[in-house]
C-alpha cells in the first residue's frame, strides 16, 4: 500500500477486509509510516454527523484535514459549519483554494474509514449524489489521493462508486503474519511481565489464525486469568479458562459475524447459518441448490468465514468454528 501511495498514476486505494481485522488501526498509524511529504488525513464516516447531510460531510472532511494537519504543525484557515450547510460545494472549494498553498509542497492522502456509510447516506437521500462528482474532481488535483477503507470493494457497492473512481487498486487485509502475532502476544508493551508455558502461544496462534481482534481478545483474557490466580506464568489450564472467557467477552463480534456474513436477506441468512453450522461441525453441507443457499455460500467464502479445502469446506478460523458449535443460536 505504501508503494501505491507513491505511484505517479495516483490510483484510488481501497483497503478492504472483514470487520475487526485491524484496518482502522492501520489508518491511524499511517502518520508514523509515511514520509513527511505525504500527509494522511483520517476521516471516519461511522459517526452520524459525518453523513447527516451534504454540508455536514463536506464540513467534516475539512475539519479532519485541519485536525490532522494541525498535529503536524500546519495551520490552515478556519471553517464554519453554517457556511458549509448553506453552500457545501462552494464552501469546500473556497476553503481548499485558501488552504492548498499552505501545503503546496506536500500531498494529502484522504483516508475515508467505513466508506460504505457514504453510499448508504446517498441511497437514503441524506447526502446528494453529486458528492461523487465533487470527490472525483478532487482526485484530479495533484495534491490529493484517496484511500477508501471498509468491508466491501467499490465494485460490490455498485455503479455509483465504480463508475466515478476508475483507477482503483484494491488491497485486502485479513490476518497478521505468525511472527507478528507472536510478537504481539509476547511483547505487547515494554512493561509486559507475563510468561507462557510451553505450547500456549502456539495454541493461541493456531486457534485464531492470527486474526488481530481475536489475538487481542484472548490476550486480554489470558492477562485477566493470570491476575486472578496471582501468577505471571500462563499455563495450558489457564489458557483453557481464557478461551471460555474470550468466547463470552467476544459475543458481539461473533454475533455480528453470525448475522452479517451469512447473508443479506432472511432466506440467505437462514441458509448461510445452516451452512456455517455444518462446516463448523465438519459435516456435509445441507443439500440445497436454491439461489439463497448459493448466495450465502459465496458470501461466507468472500468474507473469509469458510474456505475450500480438499474438495470440502472448513471455517478459516478455528476459534470461530468453536463459537458456532458451542454458542450460536438460530
C-alpha positions as CSV (number, residue, x, y, z in Angstrom):
1,X,0.0,0.0,0.0
2,X,2.8,2.4,0.8
3,X,4.3,1.7,-2.6
4,X,0.9,2.5,-4.2
5,X,0.9,5.9,-2.4
6,X,4.0,6.9,-4.5
7,X,2.6,5.6,-7.8
8,X,2.7,8.5,-10.2
9,X,-0.7,7.5,-11.6
10,X,-2.1,8.1,-8.1
11,X,-4.6,5.2,-8.1
12,X,-7.6,5.3,-5.7
13,X,-6.7,2.8,-3.0
14,X,-9.3,0.6,-1.4
15,X,-8.3,-1.2,1.7
16,X,-11.0,-3.9,2.5
17,X,-11.4,-6.8,4.8
18,X,-13.6,-8.4,7.4
19,X,-14.6,-6.3,10.5
20,X,-12.1,-6.2,13.4
21,X,-9.1,-7.1,11.3
22,X,-7.1,-4.0,12.0
23,X,-7.9,-1.7,9.1
24,X,-8.7,1.4,11.2
25,X,-5.7,0.8,13.4
26,X,-3.6,0.7,10.3
27,X,-5.0,4.0,9.1
28,X,-4.4,5.7,12.4
29,X,-0.8,4.6,12.3
30,X,-0.1,6.0,8.8
31,X,1.4,9.3,10.1
32,X,4.4,7.3,11.5
33,X,4.7,5.1,8.5
34,X,4.6,7.7,5.7
35,X,7.4,10.3,5.0
36,X,6.8,13.9,5.7
37,X,5.9,14.8,2.1
38,X,2.7,12.7,2.4
39,X,0.1,13.9,4.9
40,X,-2.5,11.3,5.8
41,X,-6.0,12.6,6.8
42,X,-8.3,10.2,8.7
43,X,-12.0,10.8,8.2
44,X,-14.3,8.3,9.9
45,X,-17.7,8.1,8.3
46,X,-19.1,5.9,11.1
47,X,-20.3,8.9,13.1
48,X,-23.8,10.0,12.1
49,X,-22.7,13.6,12.0
50,X,-20.4,12.8,9.0
51,X,-23.2,11.8,6.7
52,X,-26.2,13.6,8.0
53,X,-26.2,16.0,5.0
54,X,-24.0,17.1,2.2
55,X,-22.9,20.1,4.2
56,X,-22.0,18.0,7.2
57,X,-20.0,15.6,5.0
58,X,-18.0,18.5,3.4
59,X,-17.5,20.2,6.7
60,X,-16.4,17.0,8.4
61,X,-13.8,16.5,5.6
62,X,-12.4,20.0,6.1
63,X,-12.4,19.5,9.9
64,X,-10.5,16.3,9.6
65,X,-7.9,17.9,7.3
66,X,-7.5,20.8,9.7
67,X,-7.1,18.5,12.7
68,X,-4.5,16.2,11.1
69,X,-2.5,19.0,9.6
70,X,-2.5,20.8,12.9
71,X,-1.0,17.7,14.5
72,X,1.9,18.1,12.0
73,X,2.3,21.8,13.0
74,X,0.5,23.1,9.9
75,X,-2.1,25.8,10.5
76,X,-5.0,26.1,8.0
77,X,-7.9,28.6,7.6
78,X,-10.8,28.4,10.0
79,X,-14.1,26.7,8.8
80,X,-17.6,27.4,9.9
81,X,-20.2,24.7,9.8
82,X,-23.0,27.1,8.9
83,X,-21.1,28.1,5.8
84,X,-21.0,24.5,4.6
85,X,-24.6,23.9,5.4
86,X,-25.7,26.8,3.2
87,X,-23.4,26.1,0.2
88,X,-21.5,22.9,0.8
89,X,-19.6,22.6,-2.5
90,X,-18.7,26.3,-2.8
91,X,-17.6,26.3,0.8
92,X,-15.4,23.3,0.3
93,X,-13.8,24.6,-2.9
94,X,-13.2,28.0,-1.3
95,X,-11.6,26.5,1.7
96,X,-9.3,24.2,-0.4
97,X,-8.3,27.2,-2.6
98,X,-7.2,29.0,0.6
99,X,-5.6,26.0,2.3
100,X,-3.8,24.3,-0.6
101,X,-0.9,26.8,-1.0
102,X,-0.1,26.2,2.7
103,X,0.9,22.6,2.0
104,X,1.8,23.1,-1.7
105,X,5.0,21.0,-1.5
106,X,3.2,18.1,0.0
107,X,0.3,15.8,-0.9
108,X,-2.7,14.7,1.2
109,X,-3.8,11.1,1.4
110,X,-7.5,11.4,2.3
111,X,-8.5,8.2,4.2
112,X,-12.2,7.5,4.4
113,X,-12.9,4.9,7.0
114,X,-16.2,3.0,6.9
115,X,-16.7,4.5,3.5
116,X,-19.8,2.4,2.8
117,X,-21.7,4.7,5.1
118,X,-21.4,7.4,2.5
119,X,-23.2,5.2,0.0
120,X,-25.9,4.4,2.5
121,X,-26.4,8.1,3.1
122,X,-26.7,8.8,-0.6
123,X,-29.2,6.0,-1.1
124,X,-31.3,7.4,1.8
125,X,-31.2,10.9,0.4
126,X,-29.2,12.4,3.3
127,X,-26.2,13.3,1.1
128,X,-26.6,14.4,-2.5
129,X,-25.5,12.0,-5.3
130,X,-23.4,14.9,-6.7
131,X,-21.0,14.4,-3.8
132,X,-19.4,11.7,-6.1
133,X,-18.7,14.4,-8.7
134,X,-17.1,16.6,-6.1
135,X,-14.8,13.7,-4.9
136,X,-13.9,12.8,-8.4
137,X,-12.9,16.4,-9.1
138,X,-10.7,16.4,-6.0
139,X,-8.8,13.3,-7.4
140,X,-7.9,15.4,-10.5
141,X,-5.8,17.7,-8.3
142,X,-2.2,16.6,-7.8
143,X,-2.3,17.4,-4.1
144,X,-4.9,14.7,-3.3
145,X,-5.0,11.0,-3.2
146,X,-7.8,8.8,-1.9
147,X,-7.9,5.7,0.3
148,X,-11.3,4.1,1.0
149,X,-11.4,1.7,3.9
150,X,-14.2,-0.7,4.6
151,X,-15.6,-4.2,4.4
152,X,-16.6,-4.1,0.7
153,X,-14.8,-3.2,-2.5
154,X,-16.0,-0.4,-4.8
155,X,-17.4,-2.9,-7.3
156,X,-19.5,-4.5,-4.6
157,X,-21.1,-1.1,-3.8
158,X,-22.4,-0.7,-7.3
159,X,-22.1,1.7,-10.2
160,X,-22.1,4.9,-8.2
161,X,-18.7,4.0,-6.9
162,X,-17.1,2.0,-9.7
163,X,-18.1,4.5,-12.4
164,X,-16.8,7.5,-10.5
165,X,-13.5,6.1,-9.4
166,X,-11.9,4.4,-12.4
167,X,-8.3,3.9,-11.4
168,X,-8.8,1.7,-8.4
169,X,-6.3,-0.5,-6.7
170,X,-8.0,-2.9,-4.1
171,X,-5.9,-4.3,-1.3
172,X,-7.2,-6.9,1.2
173,X,-6.4,-7.1,4.9
174,X,-7.1,-10.3,6.7
175,X,-4.6,-11.9,9.1
176,X,-1.3,-11.0,10.7
177,X,1.8,-12.9,9.9
178,X,2.7,-15.6,12.5
179,X,5.9,-13.7,13.5
180,X,3.9,-10.5,14.1
181,X,1.2,-12.4,16.1
182,X,3.9,-14.0,18.2
183,X,5.4,-10.6,18.9
184,X,2.0,-9.1,19.8
185,X,1.4,-11.9,22.4
186,X,4.8,-12.0,23.9
187,X,5.9,-8.4,23.8
188,X,2.8,-6.1,23.6
189,X,4.4,-3.5,25.9
190,X,7.9,-2.9,27.4
191,X,6.5,-3.5,30.9
192,X,4.7,-6.7,30.0
193,X,5.8,-9.4,32.5
194,X,3.5,-12.4,31.7
195,X,5.3,-15.6,30.7
196,X,3.8,-18.5,28.9
197,X,4.2,-22.2,29.4
198,X,5.3,-24.3,26.5
199,X,2.7,-24.6,23.8
200,X,0.5,-21.7,24.9
201,X,1.5,-19.1,22.4
202,X,1.5,-21.7,19.6
203,X,-2.0,-22.8,20.6
204,X,-3.3,-19.2,20.5
205,X,-1.8,-18.6,17.1
206,X,-3.4,-21.9,15.8
207,X,-6.9,-21.2,17.0
208,X,-7.0,-17.6,16.0
209,X,-5.2,-18.0,12.7
210,X,-3.5,-14.7,13.6
211,X,-6.8,-12.7,13.4
212,X,-5.9,-9.4,15.0
213,X,-9.1,-8.9,17.1
214,X,-9.2,-12.5,18.4
215,X,-5.5,-12.3,19.3
216,X,-6.2,-9.2,21.4
217,X,-9.4,-10.7,22.8
218,X,-7.7,-13.9,24.0
219,X,-4.6,-11.9,25.1
220,X,-6.7,-9.8,27.4
221,X,-8.4,-12.9,28.7
222,X,-5.1,-14.6,29.5
223,X,-3.9,-11.5,31.4
224,X,-7.1,-11.5,33.5
225,X,-6.7,-15.2,34.3
226,X,-3.1,-14.7,35.4
227,X,-4.1,-11.7,37.6
228,X,-7.0,-13.7,39.2
229,X,-4.6,-16.5,40.0
230,X,-1.8,-14.2,41.1
231,X,0.7,-15.7,38.7
232,X,3.0,-14.5,36.0
233,X,3.1,-17.9,34.3
234,X,0.2,-18.6,31.9
235,X,-0.3,-22.4,31.8
236,X,-2.4,-24.5,29.5
237,X,-5.2,-24.9,32.1
238,X,-5.3,-21.2,32.5
239,X,-5.4,-20.9,28.7
240,X,-8.5,-23.1,28.5
241,X,-10.2,-20.8,31.0
242,X,-9.1,-17.8,29.0
243,X,-10.7,-19.3,25.9
244,X,-14.0,-19.7,27.7
245,X,-13.9,-16.1,28.9
246,X,-13.0,-14.9,25.4
247,X,-16.0,-16.6,23.9
248,X,-18.2,-14.7,26.3
249,X,-16.4,-11.3,26.0
250,X,-16.3,-11.6,22.2
251,X,-20.0,-12.3,21.9
252,X,-20.8,-9.1,19.9
253,X,-18.1,-9.9,17.4
254,X,-19.3,-13.5,16.9
255,X,-22.9,-12.5,16.7
256,X,-22.1,-9.8,14.1
257,X,-20.4,-12.5,12.0
258,X,-23.3,-14.9,12.5
259,X,-25.8,-12.2,11.4
260,X,-23.9,-10.3,8.7
261,X,-21.7,-12.7,6.9
262,X,-24.3,-15.4,6.5
263,X,-26.5,-13.5,4.1
264,X,-28.2,-10.3,3.0
265,X,-31.8,-11.5,3.2
266,X,-33.8,-13.6,5.7
267,X,-33.6,-16.6,3.3
268,X,-29.9,-16.2,2.7
269,X,-29.2,-15.8,6.5
270,X,-31.1,-19.0,7.2
271,X,-29.3,-20.9,4.6
272,X,-25.9,-19.3,5.5
273,X,-26.3,-20.3,9.1
274,X,-27.1,-23.9,8.2
275,X,-24.0,-24.0,6.0
276,X,-21.8,-22.4,8.6
277,X,-23.1,-24.7,11.4
278,X,-22.5,-27.8,9.2
279,X,-19.0,-26.7,8.3
280,X,-18.1,-26.0,12.0
281,X,-19.4,-29.5,12.9
282,X,-17.3,-30.9,10.0
283,X,-20.5,-32.3,8.4
284,X,-21.6,-32.3,4.8
285,X,-23.3,-29.1,3.5
286,X,-27.1,-29.1,3.6
287,X,-28.5,-30.4,0.4
288,X,-29.8,-27.2,-1.2
289,X,-29.3,-25.7,-4.6
290,X,-31.6,-22.7,-4.0
291,X,-30.3,-19.2,-5.1
292,X,-30.4,-18.2,-1.4
293,X,-28.1,-21.1,-0.4
294,X,-25.7,-20.4,-3.3
295,X,-25.5,-16.7,-2.5
296,X,-25.0,-17.5,1.2
297,X,-22.2,-19.9,0.4
298,X,-20.4,-17.3,-1.8
299,X,-20.8,-14.7,0.9
300,X,-19.2,-16.9,3.5
301,X,-16.3,-17.6,1.2
302,X,-16.0,-13.9,0.2
303,X,-15.7,-12.7,3.8
304,X,-13.2,-15.4,4.9
305,X,-15.7,-17.1,7.2
306,X,-15.1,-20.5,5.5
307,X,-12.7,-21.8,2.9
308,X,-12.4,-24.7,0.4
309,X,-10.0,-27.4,1.4
310,X,-9.5,-30.8,-0.4
311,X,-12.9,-30.7,-2.1
312,X,-14.7,-29.7,1.1
313,X,-15.1,-26.7,3.4
314,X,-13.8,-25.6,6.8
315,X,-14.0,-22.5,9.0
316,X,-11.0,-20.3,8.3
317,X,-10.6,-19.5,12.0
318,X,-10.9,-22.5,14.4
319,X,-12.0,-20.2,17.3
320,X,-14.9,-19.1,15.1
321,X,-15.8,-22.7,14.5
322,X,-15.8,-23.4,18.2
323,X,-18.2,-20.5,18.9
324,X,-20.6,-21.7,16.2
325,X,-20.5,-25.2,17.6
326,X,-21.0,-24.2,21.2
327,X,-22.9,-20.9,21.3
328,X,-24.5,-20.0,18.0
329,X,-28.3,-19.7,18.2
330,X,-30.7,-19.7,15.3
